[in-house]
């Protein structure tokens, strides 16, 4: 079936998907955690818009980095790192 597609047609079809915002962030969170069932992964691949996944991934990664920075600042300012 995919043999009759023009180059780039599969990407165009994927970009038209209407995956939910919550589902996208859930899939990104599972990927950051690193544990996912094969059936759940297949469902995500068939439903989610790749652009939404990229944007959600960048947002979650930025939140993770900011969280780590805040944690380190809190530990250093509390003096717990000195003991």
C-alpha positions as CSV (number, residue, x, y, z in Angstrom):
1,X,0.0,0.0,0.0
2,X,2.8,2.5,0.8
3,X,4.5,1.7,-2.4
4,X,2.1,3.8,-4.5
5,X,2.7,6.9,-2.3
6,X,4.6,9.9,-3.7
7,X,7.7,10.9,-1.8
8,X,6.7,12.7,1.3
9,X,3.1,11.7,1.1
10,X,3.3,9.6,4.3
11,X,4.6,12.6,6.2
12,X,1.8,14.8,4.9
13,X,-0.8,12.2,6.0
14,X,0.9,12.0,9.5
15,X,0.8,15.8,9.8
16,X,-3.0,15.8,9.3
17,X,-3.6,13.6,12.4
18,X,-5.5,15.2,15.2
19,X,-4.0,13.6,18.2
20,X,-5.2,15.0,21.6
21,X,-3.0,17.4,23.6
22,X,-3.3,15.1,26.7
23,X,-2.4,12.0,24.6
24,X,0.6,13.7,23.1
25,X,2.0,14.8,26.5
26,X,1.3,11.3,27.9
27,X,3.2,9.7,25.1
28,X,6.1,12.1,25.6
29,X,6.1,11.5,29.3
30,X,6.2,7.7,28.7
31,X,9.2,8.2,26.3
32,X,11.1,10.2,28.9
33,X,10.4,7.5,31.5
34,X,11.5,4.9,29.0
35,X,8.9,2.2,29.6
36,X,6.0,1.6,27.2
37,X,4.0,-1.4,26.0
38,X,4.3,-2.2,22.4
39,X,0.6,-1.9,21.8
40,X,0.6,1.6,23.4
41,X,3.5,2.7,21.2
42,X,1.7,1.4,18.1
43,X,-1.4,3.3,19.1
44,X,0.6,6.5,19.6
45,X,2.3,6.2,16.3
46,X,-1.0,5.8,14.4
47,X,-2.8,8.7,16.1
48,X,-0.3,11.4,17.1
49,X,0.8,14.3,14.9
50,X,4.6,14.3,14.7
51,X,4.8,18.1,15.0
52,X,2.8,18.0,18.2
53,X,5.1,15.3,19.6
54,X,8.2,17.4,18.8
55,X,6.7,20.6,20.4
56,X,5.6,18.6,23.5
57,X,9.0,17.0,23.7
58,X,10.8,20.4,23.7
59,X,8.4,21.7,26.4
60,X,8.8,18.7,28.6
61,X,12.6,18.7,28.2
62,X,12.7,22.4,29.1
63,X,10.5,21.8,32.2
64,X,12.9,19.0,33.2
65,X,16.0,21.2,32.9
66,X,14.3,24.0,34.8
67,X,13.2,21.5,37.5
68,X,16.8,20.2,37.8
69,X,18.2,23.8,38.1
70,X,15.7,24.7,40.8
71,X,16.4,21.5,42.7
72,X,20.2,22.1,42.6
73,X,19.7,25.7,43.7
74,X,17.5,24.6,46.6
75,X,20.0,22.0,47.7
76,X,22.9,24.4,47.5
77,X,21.1,27.2,49.3
78,X,19.8,24.9,52.1
79,X,23.3,23.9,53.0
80,X,22.5,20.2,52.5
81,X,25.3,19.9,50.0
82,X,27.9,21.0,52.6
83,X,27.3,18.1,55.0
